[in-house]
Amino acid sequence: MKKGPMIEKDSFALIGKEMKREFDPFHLPIVKRIIHATGDFQFEDTIRFHPDAVKSGMEAIRRGLDIVVDVKMVAAGINQKALSKFGGNVVCKISDEEVEQTAMKFSLTRAEAAFELILSEGCASNIGIIAIGNAPTALIKTMEIIDAGRFSPALVIGVPVGFVKAEESKDMLSQKNYPFITCLGKKGGSPVAAAIINALIILACEDK
């Protein structure tokens, strides 16, 4: 019986044979891992990379910078043991009491409130990557904070899934001039965000 690593290797080989597009060598592992996590080859067509996205993400991981995520499902899917070898952590504040109070006080979603607090001035010095898989409002809030000059992450991963503001928020991100990875359309989700981060961690380990 084949063990996990061999099954994964075979899966990636099969994915490579079925893919129809050619990708940059640094983009290809990310696309393959998304397809592996979702079983959906449509991401070949919808994935979008800023030219500096992968390089910036790898450098942030190697520098030991933290990764902020919108929901616990994204955090749960990230290989935090591998990330910790570089000194970085995964940060998710959506369940914090302070977030709930801020959301109620200012009529924000919990995701908006979490990112407003995390990315507020003086609190974001060790944050390198933002990864959003579920909450379009968190992605929109992140872009507002960046556009206001309050914060400048190494990479924004914005792949929220859904029907309300998800597609629009990803369209907005795809037009930004700072490093991003996104996927157009309604598809996305926590598994996609986690897959992108895990691919970046592997690349950071391999390409030294």
C-alpha positions in Angstrom: 0.0 0.0 0.0 1.3 3.4 -1.0 2.0 5.9 1.9 0.9 9.6 2.0 3.9 11.2 0.4 3.9 8.7 -2.5 0.2 9.2 -3.1 0.7 13.0 -3.1 3.5 12.6 -5.6 1.4 10.5 -7.9 -1.5 12.9 -7.5 0.7 15.8 -8.6 2.0 13.9 -11.5 -1.5 13.2 -12.7 -2.5 16.8 -12.2 0.5 17.9 -14.3 -0.6 15.5 -17.2 -4.2 16.9 -17.2 -3.3 20.6 -17.0 -3.8 22.5 -20.3 -1.8 25.7 -19.7 1.8 26.4 -19.2 2.9 28.4 -16.1 5.9 30.2 -14.8 8.1 27.6 -12.9 7.3 29.5 -9.6 3.6 29.7 -10.3 3.1 26.1 -11.4 3.6 24.5 -7.9 1.0 26.9 -6.5 -1.6 26.1 -9.2 -1.0 22.4 -8.8 -1.5 22.6 -5.1 -4.7 24.5 -5.5 -6.0 21.9 -7.9 -4.8 19.1 -5.5 -6.8 20.8 -2.7 -9.9 21.4 -4.6 -10.0 18.8 -7.5 -11.0 21.7 -9.7 -8.9 22.4 -12.9 -10.9 25.6 -13.5 -8.4 27.4 -11.3 -5.9 27.1 -14.2 -8.0 29.8 -15.9 -9.0 32.0 -13.0 -5.7 32.3 -11.0 -4.0 35.6 -11.2 -0.4 36.5 -10.0 1.2 39.9 -9.6 4.7 39.5 -11.2 6.4 39.9 -7.8 3.9 37.8 -5.8 5.8 34.6 -5.3 9.2 36.1 -4.7 7.7 38.5 -2.1 5.8 35.8 -0.4 8.8 33.5 -0.2 11.0 36.3 1.2 8.4 37.1 3.8 8.3 33.5 5.0 12.1 33.3 5.1 12.3 36.5 7.1 10.0 34.9 9.8 7.2 37.3 9.2 3.7 36.4 10.4 0.8 35.4 8.2 -2.6 36.9 9.0 -5.7 34.9 8.0 -9.4 35.7 8.1 -10.8 32.5 9.5 -9.7 29.5 11.5 -10.3 27.1 8.6 -7.4 28.8 6.7 -5.2 28.6 9.8 -6.0 24.9 10.2 -5.0 24.1 6.7 -1.5 25.7 6.9 1.5 23.6 7.7 2.4 25.7 10.7 5.2 23.3 11.8 7.0 24.0 8.5 6.4 27.7 8.8 7.7 27.8 12.4 11.1 26.7 11.2 11.5 30.2 9.7 10.1 31.8 12.9 6.8 32.9 11.5 3.3 32.4 13.0 -0.2 32.2 11.8 -2.5 34.9 13.3 -6.3 34.7 13.3 -8.2 37.1 15.6 -11.8 36.7 14.4 -12.9 35.0 17.6 -11.3 37.5 20.0 -13.5 39.4 22.4 -12.0 42.7 21.3 -13.0 42.0 17.7 -16.6 41.3 18.7 -16.8 44.5 20.7 -15.3 46.6 17.8 -17.6 45.0 15.3 -20.7 45.9 17.4 -19.5 49.4 18.2 -18.7 50.4 14.6 -21.3 48.2 12.8 -18.6 46.1 11.1 -18.4 42.5 10.2 -16.2 40.5 12.5 -13.8 40.0 9.7 -13.6 43.7 9.0 -13.1 44.4 12.7 -10.4 41.8 13.0 -8.4 43.2 10.2 -8.9 46.8 11.3 -7.4 45.9 14.7 -4.6 43.7 13.4 -3.5 46.1 10.7 -3.9 49.3 12.7 -0.8 51.5 13.0 1.8 50.2 15.4 0.4 46.6 15.3 1.6 45.3 12.0 5.4 45.4 12.2 5.9 41.6 11.9 3.1 40.9 9.4 4.3 39.8 6.0 1.4 38.0 4.3 -2.4 38.5 4.4 -4.4 35.4 3.4 -8.1 35.6 3.0 -10.2 32.6 2.0 -13.7 33.3 3.2 -14.4 37.0 4.0 -14.7 39.5 1.1 -15.2 42.2 3.7 -11.8 41.4 5.2 -10.2 41.7 1.7 -11.9 45.0 1.0 -10.8 46.3 4.4 -7.2 45.2 3.8 -7.1 47.0 0.5 -8.6 50.2 2.0 -5.9 50.1 4.7 -3.1 49.6 2.2 -4.4 52.2 -0.2 -4.5 54.7 2.8 -0.8 54.1 3.3 -1.3 52.6 6.7 0.2 49.2 6.0 2.3 47.6 3.3 2.4 43.8 3.4 4.8 41.7 1.3 1.9 39.8 -0.3 -1.9 39.8 -0.2 -3.6 36.4 -1.0 -7.3 37.1 -1.7 -9.4 34.2 -2.7 -12.8 34.5 -0.8 -15.6 32.3 -2.0 -19.2 33.2 -2.4 -21.8 35.4 -4.1 -21.8 38.7 -2.1 -18.8 40.9 -2.8 -16.5 37.9 -3.3 -16.1 38.3 -7.1 -16.0 42.1 -6.8 -13.3 42.1 -4.1 -11.1 39.8 -6.2 -11.5 41.9 -9.3 -10.4 44.9 -7.3 -7.3 43.0 -6.0 -6.4 41.8 -9.4 -5.9 45.4 -10.5 -3.6 46.5 -7.7 0.1 47.3 -8.2 1.3 45.6 -5.1 2.0 41.8 -4.8 -1.1 39.7 -4.8 -2.4 36.2 -5.7 -6.1 35.9 -6.4 -8.6 33.9 -8.5 -11.4 35.5 -10.5 -15.0 34.5 -10.2 -17.0 33.1 -7.3 -14.8 30.1 -6.5 -12.2 30.1 -3.9 -12.3 29.4 -0.2 -10.2 28.4 2.8 -8.6 25.3 1.1 -7.4 27.5 -1.7 -5.8 30.1 0.6 -4.1 27.4 2.7 -2.9 25.6 -0.4 -1.2 28.8 -1.7 0.5 29.4 1.6 1.7 25.8 1.8 3.1 26.0 -1.7 5.0 29.1 -0.8 6.4 27.5 2.3 7.6 24.5 0.3 9.2 26.9 -2.3 10.8 28.9 0.5 12.4 25.6 1.8 13.5 24.4 -1.6 14.6 27.5 -3.5 17.5 28.9 -1.4 
